[in-house]
């Protein structure tokens, strides 16, 4: 009888306990879930520009809109839909006729997002906007 109990003891030692592996997998999953939104908030990679440097412009008249590759519009570090964005810019344009909209779009993003923003600006009466690029060195 003693011999049988020793064998079952050896059998249980040869099994792998997977509880620590599951804990590790869940910790890694949580880390990836938390850090993934941080990757998408990176500023857009602008195309290289060949134009001339900007003239002196009063920064109080400038609103910068960032357009990501996924079509997310960001104004003053706030995500907005295209309708919310154009309504807000139209309101600011009525109170400030010297308003200039800087559009920073990722060079690899679809053009339709930029075209929709420009169209929304034009329908709102905003005719002063600038497509931003990386400055030449």
Secondary structure as UniProt FT lines:
FT   HELIX           2..14
FT   HELIX           19..40
FT   HELIX           59..61
FT   STRAND          62..67
FT   TURN            69..70
FT   STRAND          73..75
FT   TURN            76..77
FT   STRAND          78..80
FT   HELIX           82..95
FT   TURN            97..98
FT   STRAND          100..105
FT   TURN            107..108
FT   HELIX           111..123
FT   TURN            124..125
FT   STRAND          129..131
//
